[in-house]
Amino acid sequence: MTGVRGLAHINLHAPAALIERVREFYIDIVGLRDGPRPAFRSKGYWLYAGDTDVLHLSVYSGDEGPHTTGWIDHIAFSCSDLAGTCHRLDHAGIPYRLDTVASLNQMQLFVRDPADIVVELNFPIDLYKG
């Protein structure tokens, strides 16, 4: 038994130009924030939700073999402020899809990030002002 308590973080590894676009998306659209990152040999960013680093972005140097998104279907975040998120997406011209999961009291927003990874943002229905 490993004593796993939960997911620590997700790491996206891509060329520098794509990492910059991905970083802007997760800060400007999703609402994560830049935070402290240890002084690794690689370049990159750690993005935080509150006090927790949830998304690590590392720059692909070209010295390693090529990377792909593999079998990842999507990543998901628990969120608030659906109206503000929709406004930011609309303003940026980024398409998205909304689904309601009444049994979970949840509104789900699906969008693709600049690396073409599907991102699911989950909002409590009772906060939805549709």
Disulfide bonds with the S-S distance in Angstrom:
none
